């Protein structure tokens, strides 16, 4: 007698999950025969692009058969300066490849799992009408390929993601992307279209802790990400990677939120969205919008015309995510000024944080110096070489993340309020005092270059010992200062000595 068995949501040893139970019969199932779609005219291979690029708009006026080939890859790449992470990806990058089709298209979807992958994966496309959005038909072991088909019934901008258990972990490791189903007639023409997707990463180490960082399930369960980023990494849309446009052009951003937990408050500093397609729909729902909410697993389309030149900053307006966890990008607009629209001096650094113009150059310099040091050490193992120069470049990144707003990009401070760091006799007189100021803060009078300043410096004790050593080394060797490097050991010693010391409000610290 033949018996049917119903297996649970996961397969032991693989952690496989589908969105419903899987019924397995003793006999091999009969493969369903899918009828031809009489509305589909012709066949195309879908053009897939990596963020921030978007495939070209669809010009045809009819539906077609579209073949999508998407490869799952598990890759180790940069998450932040000095920080690597093993990403699980659709297409080799985070976010996954952008897919663009038209409403009514008949899609033949091939999900290919690279032979060197460690785990099985599948895909849930929110654009699919059917069980699991395709997840129940696309579970794919390493070195295998799965195929299923669907008809795009609804236009819109949809998220797709992996749905293999534990689903949250697969998404948190980078398995998400966007698929645009264009409406009949397409979207209104614009000059530029870009792909931006926000997400969180839950690493064992805090923000900026270097090395290969593993996933931390407890942080994910508590919804405490170390990183909140655009397009898979800190600095992915800054410097020479920034989005670009010219004065007078129109820009459309396809914005997604991979989550897996947080809602995005998406905002472009210095711009107003002329049109917003909320929640990824294809009907303009609002005009003249400052900030739009994008839920985890959701999307939005925003459009605006750029009227003046400058650098416009993309942020999650939950601002600690932007300036302290990485959710920050740039749109660089070139062209003639319009003084009636905006009169005044553009100062990029006011809003840039860590992602200031020097960020991309700093990253390159650090890499060059590390390579130079490695070459020197290889030739002579006794050479420690170049560590101070590396500290200075890393310290620049910390300074532009945490210090520049008060002390200014060139260390000039604010006259009468915040003492200068440039050519500072106070800073150079005592290295330990400089370290203490960062670790425990400073209140009361401070005399710098013969001038008295009465101000408060808050402690930056949330920085690591390595970050403090680097930033103090940077300021003691910039803007006319020249001093020896600060070591992690020196910072740790002062932190330990002053573990409970915090300056009382309005009173000088015991070190003054």
C-alpha positions as CSV (number, residue, x, y, z in Angstrom):
1,X,0.0,0.0,0.0
2,X,1.3,3.4,-1.0
3,X,1.3,6.1,1.7
4,X,1.7,9.8,1.6
5,X,3.8,11.6,4.1
6,X,3.7,15.3,5.1
7,X,7.1,16.7,6.1
8,X,7.4,19.8,8.3
9,X,8.8,23.2,7.3
10,X,12.5,22.4,7.7
11,X,14.7,19.5,6.5
12,X,17.1,18.4,9.2
13,X,20.7,19.4,8.3
14,X,19.7,21.9,5.7
15,X,17.4,24.4,7.5
16,X,15.0,24.4,4.6
17,X,11.8,26.4,4.9
18,X,9.0,26.9,2.6
19,X,5.9,29.0,3.3
20,X,3.8,25.8,3.6
21,X,4.3,22.1,4.3
22,X,5.6,19.9,1.5
23,X,3.6,16.8,0.6
24,X,5.8,14.0,-0.8
25,X,4.3,11.0,-2.4
26,X,6.0,7.6,-2.9
27,X,5.6,8.1,-6.6
28,X,7.4,10.9,-8.4
29,X,5.0,13.8,-9.0
30,X,3.8,14.5,-12.4
31,X,5.3,17.7,-13.8
32,X,2.5,20.2,-14.6
33,X,2.1,21.2,-18.2
34,X,1.8,25.0,-18.4
35,X,-0.3,26.3,-21.4
36,X,1.1,28.9,-23.7
37,X,0.1,32.4,-23.0
38,X,-1.8,33.7,-26.0
39,X,-1.2,37.3,-25.0
40,X,2.6,37.0,-25.0
41,X,4.2,38.1,-28.2
42,X,7.9,37.2,-28.7
43,X,10.5,36.2,-26.2
44,X,13.2,38.3,-24.4
45,X,16.1,37.7,-22.0
46,X,15.6,40.1,-19.1
47,X,18.4,42.7,-18.6
48,X,19.5,42.6,-15.0
49,X,21.5,45.4,-13.4
50,X,23.4,46.0,-10.1
51,X,22.6,48.9,-7.9
52,X,22.5,51.8,-8.4
53,X,21.9,51.1,-12.1
54,X,18.5,50.4,-13.5
55,X,17.6,48.5,-16.8
56,X,16.3,50.7,-19.6
57,X,12.6,51.4,-19.7
58,X,10.4,49.1,-21.7
59,X,9.3,50.5,-25.1
60,X,7.1,47.6,-26.4
61,X,3.3,48.0,-26.1
62,X,2.5,44.3,-25.6
63,X,3.3,41.6,-23.2
64,X,6.0,39.0,-24.0
65,X,7.7,35.9,-22.6
66,X,10.6,37.0,-20.4
67,X,13.3,34.7,-19.3
68,X,15.0,35.7,-16.0
69,X,18.3,34.0,-15.0
70,X,19.3,34.9,-11.5
71,X,22.3,33.3,-9.7
72,X,22.6,33.0,-5.9
73,X,26.2,33.6,-4.7
74,X,27.7,33.6,-1.2
75,X,30.5,36.1,-1.3
76,X,32.8,37.9,1.2
77,X,33.0,41.6,0.5
78,X,33.5,45.0,2.1
79,X,30.8,46.2,4.6
80,X,32.8,49.3,5.8
81,X,36.4,50.5,5.9
82,X,38.4,47.6,7.3
83,X,35.2,45.5,7.8
84,X,34.3,42.4,5.7
85,X,31.2,40.3,5.8
86,X,30.0,37.1,4.1
87,X,27.0,38.2,2.1
88,X,24.4,35.8,0.7
89,X,23.3,37.5,-2.6
90,X,21.1,37.4,-5.6
91,X,23.6,38.2,-8.4
92,X,26.8,38.7,-6.4
93,X,26.0,42.0,-4.9
94,X,23.7,43.6,-2.3
95,X,21.0,44.5,-3.1
96,X,20.2,41.8,-5.6
97,X,19.9,42.5,-9.3
98,X,17.2,44.9,-10.4
99,X,14.6,43.1,-12.6
100,X,12.4,45.1,-15.0
101,X,9.3,43.7,-16.8
102,X,5.9,44.9,-18.0
103,X,2.4,44.1,-16.6
104,X,1.0,41.1,-18.5
105,X,4.5,39.6,-19.2
106,X,4.8,35.8,-18.9
107,X,8.0,35.2,-16.8
108,X,10.1,32.1,-16.9
109,X,12.3,32.3,-13.9
110,X,15.5,30.4,-13.4
111,X,17.1,30.5,-10.0
112,X,20.6,29.1,-10.0
113,X,22.5,28.3,-6.8
114,X,26.3,28.5,-7.3
115,X,28.2,25.2,-6.8
116,X,30.4,26.7,-4.1
117,X,27.4,27.9,-2.0
118,X,27.1,26.4,1.4
119,X,23.4,26.5,1.8
120,X,20.2,26.0,-0.2
121,X,18.1,29.1,-1.1
122,X,14.9,30.1,-2.7
123,X,13.1,33.3,-3.8
124,X,9.8,35.0,-2.8
125,X,8.9,37.8,-5.3
126,X,6.2,40.1,-4.0
127,X,5.2,40.6,-7.6
128,X,4.1,36.9,-8.0
129,X,0.5,35.8,-7.4
130,X,0.9,32.3,-6.1
131,X,2.0,30.3,-3.0
132,X,5.1,31.8,-1.4
133,X,5.5,34.3,-4.2
134,X,7.6,31.5,-5.9
135,X,9.3,30.3,-2.8
136,X,7.5,26.9,-2.8
137,X,8.7,26.3,-6.3
138,X,12.2,27.6,-6.1
139,X,14.1,25.8,-3.3
140,X,17.5,25.2,-4.8
141,X,20.4,23.3,-3.4
142,X,24.0,24.4,-4.1
143,X,25.0,23.5,-7.7
144,X,21.4,23.2,-8.8
145,X,18.9,25.2,-10.8
146,X,15.1,25.6,-10.3
147,X,12.6,26.9,-12.8
148,X,9.0,28.2,-12.4
149,X,6.8,30.6,-14.3
150,X,4.4,33.3,-13.4
151,X,2.3,36.0,-15.1
152,X,2.8,39.6,-13.9
153,X,-0.8,40.5,-13.1
154,X,-0.1,43.7,-11.1
155,X,2.1,46.7,-11.9
156,X,4.3,48.2,-9.2
157,X,7.7,48.2,-7.6
158,X,8.1,45.0,-5.6
159,X,10.6,43.6,-3.2
160,X,11.9,40.0,-3.6
161,X,13.9,38.1,-1.0
162,X,15.0,34.6,0.1
163,X,12.4,32.7,2.1
164,X,14.6,29.7,3.3
165,X,14.7,29.2,7.0
166,X,15.7,30.9,9.1
167,X,14.2,33.5,6.8
168,X,15.2,36.5,8.8
169,X,18.8,35.4,8.8
170,X,18.8,34.9,5.0
171,X,17.4,38.4,4.5
172,X,19.7,39.9,7.1
173,X,22.7,38.5,5.1
174,X,21.8,40.4,2.0
175,X,19.2,38.3,0.1
176,X,16.8,40.9,-1.3
177,X,16.3,43.1,-4.3
178,X,13.6,44.9,-6.4
179,X,11.5,43.9,-9.4
180,X,9.7,46.6,-11.3
181,X,6.5,45.6,-13.2
182,X,5.8,48.6,-15.5
183,X,2.2,49.6,-16.1
184,X,0.8,49.7,-19.6
185,X,2.2,52.8,-21.2
186,X,5.2,52.7,-18.8
187,X,6.2,55.5,-16.3
188,X,6.6,59.1,-17.3
189,X,10.0,59.8,-18.9
190,X,12.8,61.2,-16.7
191,X,16.5,62.0,-17.3
192,X,17.9,59.6,-14.7
193,X,16.7,56.5,-12.8
194,X,18.6,55.0,-9.9
195,X,18.2,52.0,-7.6
196,X,18.7,52.5,-3.9
197,X,17.9,49.9,-1.2
198,X,18.2,50.3,2.5
199,X,18.9,47.4,4.9
200,X,20.5,46.4,8.2
201,X,23.4,44.2,9.2
202,X,23.7,42.6,12.6
203,X,27.4,42.0,13.2
204,X,29.0,40.6,16.3
205,X,31.3,43.6,16.5
206,X,30.1,47.1,16.9
207,X,30.1,49.7,14.1
208,X,33.7,50.1,12.8
209,X,35.2,47.1,14.5
210,X,37.6,45.7,11.9
211,X,38.0,42.3,10.5
212,X,35.6,39.6,9.1
213,X,32.4,40.1,11.1
214,X,30.0,37.2,11.7
215,X,26.2,37.5,11.9
216,X,24.8,37.9,15.4
217,X,21.4,36.3,15.9
218,X,20.8,37.9,19.3
219,X,21.3,41.4,17.9
220,X,18.9,40.6,15.1
221,X,16.3,39.3,17.5
222,X,16.6,42.5,19.6
223,X,16.5,44.6,16.4
224,X,19.9,46.3,17.3
225,X,21.8,46.5,14.0
226,X,25.4,47.6,14.0
227,X,25.0,48.9,10.5
228,X,22.1,50.5,8.6
229,X,23.2,51.2,5.0
230,X,22.2,51.9,1.4
231,X,23.1,49.4,-1.3
232,X,24.9,46.9,1.0
233,X,27.8,48.9,2.5
234,X,28.9,52.0,4.2
235,X,29.9,54.6,1.6
236,X,28.4,52.8,-1.3
237,X,26.9,56.0,-2.7
238,X,29.5,58.6,-1.8
239,X,32.5,60.3,-3.3
240,X,33.2,58.8,-6.8
241,X,30.3,56.4,-6.3
242,X,27.7,59.2,-5.8
243,X,24.7,59.4,-8.0
244,X,24.9,62.3,-10.6
245,X,22.6,64.7,-12.4
246,X,22.7,68.1,-14.1
247,X,20.8,71.2,-13.2
248,X,17.3,71.1,-14.8
249,X,17.2,67.3,-15.1
250,X,14.6,65.0,-13.5
251,X,15.6,62.1,-11.2
252,X,13.6,59.0,-10.3
253,X,14.7,56.9,-7.4
254,X,13.4,53.3,-7.0
255,X,13.8,52.9,-3.3
256,X,13.4,49.6,-1.4
257,X,13.8,48.5,2.1
258,X,15.1,45.0,2.6
259,X,14.8,45.2,6.4
260,X,14.7,42.7,7.8
261,X,13.4,44.8,10.8
262,X,13.5,48.6,10.5
263,X,11.2,51.1,8.7
264,X,13.0,53.7,6.6
265,X,12.3,57.5,6.8
266,X,13.7,58.2,3.4
267,X,14.8,61.9,2.8
268,X,17.0,63.8,0.4
269,X,18.6,66.8,2.2
270,X,18.0,69.9,0.2
271,X,15.4,68.5,-2.1
272,X,11.6,68.0,-2.1
273,X,10.0,65.1,-3.8
274,X,7.8,66.4,-6.6
275,X,5.9,63.1,-6.8
276,X,5.8,60.0,-4.6
277,X,4.4,56.7,-5.5
278,X,3.8,55.4,-2.0
279,X,4.3,51.8,-1.1
280,X,5.6,51.0,-4.6
281,X,2.3,51.5,-6.4
282,X,2.0,53.0,-9.8
283,X,-0.5,55.8,-9.1
284,X,1.1,59.1,-7.9
285,X,-0.3,59.4,-4.3
286,X,1.4,62.6,-3.1
287,X,3.2,65.7,-4.3
288,X,5.7,68.1,-2.6
289,X,6.8,65.5,0.0
290,X,9.8,66.0,2.3
291,X,10.2,62.5,3.8
292,X,8.5,59.2,2.9
293,X,8.1,56.1,5.0
294,X,9.2,52.7,3.5
295,X,8.4,49.6,5.5
296,X,10.6,46.6,5.8
297,X,9.8,44.5,2.7
298,X,8.3,47.6,0.9
299,X,9.3,50.2,-1.6
300,X,8.5,53.7,-2.9
301,X,9.2,55.6,-6.1
302,X,10.2,59.2,-5.8
303,X,10.7,61.8,-8.5
304,X,12.1,65.3,-8.4
305,X,13.7,68.0,-10.6
306,X,17.1,69.3,-9.5
307,X,17.2,73.1,-9.8
308,X,20.5,74.1,-8.3
309,X,24.0,72.6,-8.2
310,X,25.6,71.0,-5.2
311,X,25.8,67.7,-3.2
312,X,22.4,66.5,-2.0
313,X,22.5,63.9,0.8
314,X,20.3,60.8,0.9
315,X,19.5,59.7,4.4
316,X,17.3,57.6,6.6
317,X,16.0,60.6,8.7
318,X,16.3,58.4,11.8
319,X,19.5,60.4,11.9
320,X,21.7,58.2,14.1
321,X,21.3,55.5,11.4
322,X,22.5,58.0,8.8
323,X,25.5,59.6,10.5
324,X,26.5,56.8,12.9
325,X,25.5,53.6,11.2
326,X,25.9,54.3,7.5
327,X,22.5,55.1,5.9
328,X,23.9,58.0,3.9
329,X,24.4,58.6,0.2
330,X,25.1,61.5,-2.2
331,X,23.5,63.0,-5.3
332,X,26.0,65.3,-7.0
333,X,24.4,67.9,-9.3
334,X,26.5,70.0,-11.7
335,X,25.6,73.1,-13.6
336,X,25.1,76.8,-13.3
337,X,23.7,78.3,-10.1
338,X,20.2,79.8,-9.8
339,X,20.7,82.5,-7.2
340,X,17.0,83.2,-7.0
341,X,16.3,79.6,-6.0
342,X,19.2,79.3,-3.6
343,X,21.6,82.1,-2.7
344,X,24.6,81.2,-0.5
345,X,27.7,79.2,-0.4
346,X,27.4,75.4,-0.8
347,X,29.3,73.7,2.1
348,X,29.1,70.0,1.4
349,X,30.7,69.0,4.7
350,X,27.8,70.4,6.9
351,X,25.8,67.2,6.4
352,X,28.3,64.6,5.2
353,X,29.5,62.9,8.4
354,X,31.8,60.0,7.7
355,X,30.9,60.0,4.0
356,X,32.6,63.4,3.4
357,X,34.4,64.0,0.1
358,X,37.6,62.6,1.6
359,X,35.9,59.3,2.5
360,X,36.5,57.6,-0.8
361,X,40.0,59.0,-1.1
362,X,40.8,58.0,2.5
363,X,39.8,54.4,1.8
364,X,42.1,54.3,-1.2
365,X,45.0,55.8,0.7
366,X,44.6,53.4,3.6
367,X,44.6,50.5,1.1
368,X,47.7,51.9,-0.6
369,X,49.6,52.3,2.6
370,X,48.6,48.9,3.8
371,X,49.9,47.4,0.5
372,X,53.1,49.4,0.9
373,X,53.6,48.3,4.4
374,X,53.0,44.6,3.4
375,X,55.6,44.9,0.7
376,X,58.2,46.5,3.1
377,X,57.5,43.8,5.7
378,X,57.9,41.1,3.1
379,X,61.3,42.4,2.2
380,X,62.4,43.0,5.8
381,X,60.2,41.4,8.6
382,X,61.8,43.7,11.2
383,X,60.1,46.7,9.7
384,X,56.9,47.7,11.5
385,X,56.6,50.6,9.0
386,X,53.9,53.1,8.1
387,X,51.5,52.4,10.9
388,X,51.3,56.1,11.8
389,X,50.3,57.0,8.3
390,X,47.6,54.4,8.3
391,X,46.3,55.7,11.7
392,X,46.1,59.2,10.3
393,X,44.0,58.1,7.3
394,X,41.7,56.0,9.5
395,X,41.5,58.9,12.0
396,X,40.4,61.2,9.3
397,X,37.4,58.9,8.7
398,X,36.5,59.0,12.4
399,X,36.9,62.7,12.6
400,X,34.6,63.3,9.6
401,X,32.0,61.0,11.3
402,X,32.0,62.4,14.8
403,X,34.0,65.7,15.2
404,X,33.9,67.9,12.2
405,X,30.5,69.6,12.9
406,X,31.9,71.3,16.0
407,X,35.6,71.5,15.2
408,X,35.0,72.2,11.5
409,X,36.6,70.3,8.6
410,X,39.9,72.1,8.8
411,X,40.1,72.1,12.6
412,X,39.5,75.8,13.0
413,X,36.7,75.5,15.6
414,X,34.2,78.3,16.2
415,X,35.6,81.7,17.3
416,X,34.9,82.4,21.0
417,X,33.0,79.1,21.4
418,X,34.9,76.0,20.3
419,X,38.7,76.0,20.5
420,X,40.7,75.3,17.4
421,X,42.6,72.0,16.8
422,X,44.7,73.5,14.1
423,X,48.1,74.7,15.3
424,X,46.9,74.0,18.9
425,X,49.5,74.5,21.7
426,X,47.1,72.8,24.1
427,X,46.7,69.8,21.9
428,X,50.4,69.3,21.4
429,X,51.5,70.0,25.0
430,X,50.2,66.8,26.5
431,X,49.1,63.7,24.6
432,X,47.4,62.2,27.6
433,X,45.2,65.3,28.0
434,X,44.1,65.0,24.4
435,X,43.2,61.4,24.9
436,X,41.3,62.2,28.2
437,X,39.3,64.9,26.4
438,X,37.9,62.3,24.0
439,X,37.4,59.5,26.6
440,X,35.8,61.5,29.4
441,X,35.0,64.9,27.9
442,X,36.0,68.3,29.2
443,X,34.2,71.2,30.9
444,X,35.2,74.7,32.0
445,X,38.0,77.0,30.8
446,X,40.5,75.8,28.2
447,X,43.3,78.1,27.1
448,X,44.4,77.5,23.5
449,X,47.0,79.7,21.7
450,X,46.6,82.3,24.4
451,X,42.8,82.6,24.1
452,X,40.3,81.4,26.7
453,X,37.4,79.2,25.7
454,X,34.5,78.3,28.1
455,X,32.8,75.3,26.5
456,X,31.9,71.7,27.0
457,X,33.2,68.7,25.1
458,X,31.0,65.6,25.5
459,X,32.8,62.3,26.1
460,X,33.1,60.1,23.0
461,X,33.5,57.0,25.0
462,X,31.3,55.0,22.7
463,X,34.3,55.0,20.2
464,X,36.6,52.0,20.4
465,X,40.1,52.3,21.7
466,X,41.4,51.8,18.2
467,X,39.1,54.6,16.8
468,X,40.2,57.0,19.6
469,X,43.9,56.3,19.0
470,X,43.4,56.9,15.3
471,X,41.4,60.2,15.6
472,X,43.8,61.7,18.2
473,X,46.8,60.7,16.0
474,X,45.0,62.4,13.1
475,X,44.3,65.7,14.8
476,X,47.8,65.8,16.3
477,X,49.3,65.4,12.8
478,X,47.0,67.7,10.8
479,X,46.6,71.5,10.1
480,X,50.1,72.4,11.2
481,X,50.3,70.0,14.1
482,X,53.1,67.3,14.2
483,X,53.3,64.7,17.0
484,X,53.9,61.0,17.6
485,X,51.2,58.4,17.1
486,X,48.8,57.4,19.9
487,X,48.6,53.7,20.6
488,X,45.6,51.6,21.6
489,X,47.5,50.7,24.8
490,X,47.7,54.4,25.8
491,X,43.9,54.8,25.2
492,X,43.1,51.6,27.1
493,X,45.2,52.8,30.1
494,X,43.4,56.1,30.3
495,X,40.0,54.6,29.8
496,X,40.7,52.1,32.7
497,X,42.0,54.9,35.0
498,X,38.8,57.0,34.4
499,X,36.2,54.2,34.0
500,X,33.8,56.1,36.3
501,X,35.0,59.6,35.6
502,X,32.6,61.9,33.8
503,X,32.6,65.7,34.1
504,X,29.7,67.1,36.0
505,X,27.7,69.6,34.1
506,X,29.0,73.1,34.6
507,X,32.0,72.0,36.6
508,X,35.6,71.4,35.5
509,X,36.9,67.9,35.3
510,X,39.6,66.7,37.8
511,X,42.1,66.9,35.0
512,X,41.9,70.6,34.5
